[in-house]
Every structure is written in C-alpha cells, then in structure tokens.
Amino acid sequence: MGLGWDEVVYVSQVTAHRPAAFFSAPRARGVSLLVAPVATWSSSTALLRVHLAVLSGLGLFLALRAWRGLFPPRVLALAGALFATLWVTLFYGPQAMPNYWVAVGALAAVGLFLRARAGRLDRAAPWGVAASVALMAWMRPTDAVWTAAPLLIWAVCVRRWRLSAALGAGLAAGAGQWVVEAYTGFGGLGARLAEAADIQGGLGWNIAVLDQLRSLDGQALCRPCDGPLPSTAVVLWWFVLPLLAALGLVVAVRAGRTPGTLLPLVCAATAGVPYLFMIGYAAPRFLLPVYALLAIPVADGLVHLITAPDRAVRPVTATLVALGLAGHLAVQYAVLERAVARTTAAHRDWARTAAELHRIGVRPPCLLTGEEAIPVAFYAGCSSANVTGHNANITRAGVERAARRMPVAALAAPDGRPPPYARTWRPRPVAGMYAFVAP
C-alpha cells in the first residue's frame, strides 16, 4: 500500500534512508520510536508492515489480558474479535499511526485500573496503569488526557492516592518529551497547544457527528467533510453500537458488577468528545479508542443475548446475533477493500511523480516544496520544505539558497499556480502535476 502522508512524517524521523520531514505541533514521537527497530536499518515497507502487524496483535492480546478476572473469557474473546474486525482497526493496525496504540493503551489502562481498584486481583496493577497511560501519552498526549481524566477524577475522589500517582506518573512519563519539545521548539506549552489547535482548524464547539458518519465509507480523512452520507448498511453498526453498550450496562447492573462496565463507557465518552464535538472535520481513526473501550460492554450484551435465560427464546436471539455479525463482517470487509484500493492508488501517484522528477533531473540530494511536497519528497529521496501553511519551515531566501547548491522544484496542481519565487522557474509536467524546476 505504500506509506501515507502521516506515516512519511513519522518514519522519516528515524530512517537513515530519507531526510526527516517537518514535524508539526500536534505530533508526538511515539510512532517514530515504535517503527525505529525496522526503519533505522531497512527501507522495506513490507517488513515495516509485518513488524507493526505483529506488534498490534500482541498489543491487543495484552490489553484484553488485563481484563481477566473482571469478565468471563468468552466476553473478552468476543470483544477482541469485534474490535479487531472493524475495517478501521484492520486498516490502521499495521500502519505507522498513533490512534490504534492510543486505543490499546486505553483498553489496558481501564482494565488494570479496575484490577487495582479491586486490590485482591493484582497488586502490581498500578504499575500497569502507569505504563498503559504512558503509552497513550507517548502517542498522543492530548488524547491520553481526555481518556484518562475519568480515572484520575475517580481515584482522587475516593482518595486512592497510589492509583492517582500511577496515573500522574504515566502521563508525565509519556508526555514529558512532548512538553520539553514544546519549550525548545515551539515557544512553550501554551504556544504548542495553540499551534496544534490552529492546524486542526481551531478547537471549539463544533458538532462533527455527521462528519464522522460521512467518513465511515473508507475515507482516511474527511476535510472538508461535505459529501453525501454513506448507505444505511455502512453506517448501521455505528447506531447499533451504543444500544448494545447500553444493554451491556443493564446486564452489569443486574449482575452487581456495574463499575467494570460503567468506567469504560465513561472513558469512551470522554475520549470521543474532542472528535465528535470540537473539530470541524473527521477521520475514522480518531475514534479507535472509543471503539476499543466500547467493545467489552458490547460483547457482554451480545453474550447475554446468546445465552438468554429463557431457553425458548435463546435459539432465536442466537440466530439473530449470528446473522447480524455475519452481515456486519461482510460490510466491514467491503469498506476495507475500497479504502485499501483508494489509498494504494493515491500512493502510487506519489511514486510516479517521484519517478518523473528523477527523470527530469531532480534527484537526491534535492529539495521539494509546494503541493504534496512532504510525501512526494519522501518517495523521491528529497528533503521537503514549505514557505507557507501549517508545515512552513523555511523562508523564501532559504529556498533560493538551496537552489544554488542542489536541484529544487516547486510542485503545483495542474490548475494551480507556483509560489511567487518560482514563477520564472521552468515548468515540467510530472504525473498529473507540474514541477517548477529552479535553474
């Protein structure tokens, strides 16, 4: 499938085979460290995918294992199967992206928190809570805060100071580097948070529920998100999910184990708040932590339907659940196939553009700027830089100085215009774009 835009940024930080791309304010270094064992010595995308696939499977297994003793094994197995067969999980699990790992960290953190709360189950659980929260913060610090907030509030309110310390230590350990980098490279923590919010279009009250619905048909990024809604078959599971989670809560209340279901539901709600109500665009991967946390209550509700106390009703409910899950699985794989096809085609376009740039003489060491400069530069082996926009990291004078010592090209769409400093440069068509090559 090739590496995507965000993957290029993360992988380029640690690989010796490509220049590092600009690292913007919202990003954290966790993904770069995750891929480093492979990316530092190999440029093979296939090997990187296998590495991440194995790690993502192991991560999900360990996160579910944290829940042993809190729910029956069949509930945990079904929860894992439900989460692992979502198209968005399968699509992003083997990718160099942070959201899956926030989801795994959230699932493990809540399970270990409940074990620590029970005390008798695992006295080492607070250490696991700290490690799981650190994993979330290592990948996306702000997501970690939103997800862990209910745990921290509960621990403080009931004066569980050991758990409070574990949560605080986890957040500090995971986000520490991000905070230090804010002061060394962005002018302070407040400045970095403000710049990150600006890149995301500004944070504030904005209902993005419909945007998330529009992205469920396999779009990696829905920005601007003004297209038609997908078919009912594609979005139906999204509406069934909260209903089954509510059923799981009812089952838990009747069984006298309310905290084990209520806490993941509350953490799922807080994890979803910024992406459902505070930004003006959508990407399915943003809600992976929500889906992971809902998986166990949903699985508990489904197991209750399959094993209904009334033996006369049980065959009917079990058949309906089986048919529903089979249809759900078919829809998920159909959407996955479209998503992979669309993404593969886009990445091949970048590879073709890179090959055309090489043909016209733009070869490493080189510099690309302009339209889609970051991914195309990675594929071409060039450095990337931009004078304007969210990824601005160079001045016009810097580009002109670079043009005196290496090949430099400004990329533009067929109907676009080159930047002012490149208007006298030689235009060359390259795979559906124009490259304005510096003399």
C-alpha positions, 0 to 999 in steps of 0.5 A: 500500500505504500506509506501515507502522508502521516506515516512519511512524517513519522518514519522519516524521523528515524530512517537513515534512508530519507531526510526527516520531514517537518514535524508539526505541533500536534505530533508526538514521537511515539510512532517514530520510536515504535517503527525505529527497530525496522526503519533505522536499518531497512527501507522495506515497507513490507517488513515495516508492515509485518513488524507493526502487524505483529506488534498490534496483535500482541498489543491487543492480546495484552490489553484484553489480558488485563481484563481477566478476572473482571469478565468471563473469557468468552466476553473478552474473546468476543470483544477482541474479535469485534474490535479487531474486525472493524475495517478501521482497526484492520486498516490502521493496525499495521500502519505507522499511526498513533490512534490504534496504540492510543486505543490499546493503551486505553483498553489496558489502562481501564482494565488494570485500573479496575484490577487495582481498584479491586486490590485482591486481583493484582497488586502490581496493577498500578504499575500497569496503569502507569505504563498503559497511560504512558503509552497513550501519552507517548502517542498522543498526549492530548488524547491520553488526557481526555481518556484518562481524566475519568480515572484520575477524577475517580481515584482522587475522589475516593482518595486512592492516592497510589492509583492517582500517582500511577496515573500522574506518573504515566502521563508525565512519563509519556508526555514529558518529551512532548512538553520539553519539545514544546519549550525548545521548539515551539515557544512553550506549552501554551504556544504548542497547544495553540499551534496544534489547535490552529492546524486542526482548524481551531478547537471549539464547539463544533458538532462533527457527528455527521462528519464522522458518519460521512467518513465511515465509507473508507475515507482516511480523512474527511476535510472538508467533510461535505459529501453525501452520507454513506448507505444505511448498511455502512453506517448501521453498526455505528447506531447499533453500537451504543444500544448494545453498550447500553444493554451491556450496562443493564446486564452489569447492573443486574449482575452487581458488577456495574463499575467494570462496565460503567468506567469504560463507557465513561472513558469512551465518552470522554475520549470521543468528545474532542472528535465528535464535538470540537473539530470541524472535520473527521477521520475514522481513526480518531475514534479507535479508542472509543471503539476499543473501550466500547467493545467489552460492554458490547460483547457482554450484551451480545453474550447475554443475548446468546445465552438468554435465560429463557431457553425458548427464546435463546435459539432465536436471539442466537440466530439473530446475533449470528446473522447480524455479525455475519452481515456486519463482517461482510460490510466491514470487509467491503469498506476495507477493500475500497479504502485499501484500493483508494489509498494504494492508488493515491500512493502510487501517484506519489511514486510516479511523480517521484519517478518523473522528477528523477527523470527530469533531473531532480534527484537526491540530494534535492529539495521539494516544496509546494503541493504534496511536497512532504510525501512526494519528497519522501518517495523521491529521496528529497528533503521537503520544505514549505514557505507557507501553511501549517508545515512552513519551515523555511523562508523564501531566501532559504529556498533560493539558497538551496537552489544554488547548491542542489536541484529544487522544484516547486510542485503545483496542481495542474490548475494551480499556480507556483509560489511567487519565487518560482514563477520564472522557474521552468515548468515540467509536467510530472504525473498529473502535476507540474514541477517548477524546476529552479535553474 
